[in-house]
Amino acid sequence: MNPAAANVPVLLALLALAGGLVMLVGGGELLVGGAVRLARRLGLSTLAIGLTVVAFGTSTPELFVSLSSLFANHPDIMLGNVVGSNIANIGLILGIAALMAPLEAMAAGRVKVELFLLLSSSLLLVLTAWLGIFPRGLGLGFIAALVLYTRYSYRKAAASRNNNGDIPADCGSLTANSLKIIAGLLFLALGSHLFIKGAVDIAHYFRVSELVIGLTLAAVGTSLPELASTIAAIRHRQSRLLIGNIIGSNMFNLLMVLGTAAALRPFSPGPELLRRDLPVMILFTVALLPMLSGRHAIGRGIGLLLLTAYGSYIMLLGW
């Protein structure tokens, strides 16, 4: 067989992967931009925006990619995408952020509800992996928990609207922001389809398992909107929005992404996740507790430690 001809499918897969990734990042930016402006019109604080609007918006690529993977009969990519994204958000994104600039100290009590939901849903995922099935009832429960949390978060923010300058004078028109959100969703839908097609083709060509592709390529790719919002938050010195984005994104990945997937089509987490990847996700999640003790800023030393731990995990996957 002609080597040049054999390389054509790989080039097409790489083009699909790159094109899908560009659409995912662009769609996430449009969605977050429109959603944040609408939220600020309501007078929400930066922490509340980070925990809900920005977090949910930047995690929308994971939702689209995961659902596309599930209905294309590639559940390992879906599971790898969710678990890998949660690991990357803490180890890679938070690590890069802390290296760029020390992050403001924040007491864990301010996000105790979010941390409880994040840890409990993580442990429930471990339980489903041990049992070998993620049932529809649990998926519906995950969705209900996120809906109740969103309602609680909005009521809490509405009860303590701030007037400290966080709300810009010009938030754009309702029509313009709505069009941005719609355009962002369209880009995300098309981008997720291209991205999954390219990722699956590359996995098959190089004989890499779809789970590893989900844990690495798909996870890092769909975490790029979080990285973009993180850099923007550092530039505007909004570390609370940044931390809220990471916690909220991980919570959204578990409750909404896995919850929606299970509600539509129950799936079976593989034993490999239980042996290797889920313990790593739990460790990174638990590591948030001392970092949010409120006593010290999250400095460059912690950022370097997080990046080293994430790099070690990626090496473990490669090995």
Buried (B, 14 or more C-beta within 10 A) or exposed (E): EEEEEEEEEBEEBBEBBBBBBBBBBBBBBBBBBBBBBBBBBBBBBBBBBBBBBBBBBBBBBBBBBBBBBBBBEBBBBBBBBBBBBBBBBBBBBBBBBBBBBBBEBBEBEBBEBBBEBBBEBBEBBBEBBEEEEBBBEBBBBBBEBBEEBBEEBBEEBEEEEBEEEBBEEEBBEEEEBEEBBEBBBBBBBBBBBBBBBBBBBBBEEEEBBBBBBBBBBBBBBBBBBBBBBBBBBBEEEBBBBBBBBBBBBBBBBBBBBBBBBBBEBBBEBBEBBBEBBBEBBBBBBEBBEEBBEEEEBBBBEBBEBBBEBBEEBBEEBEE
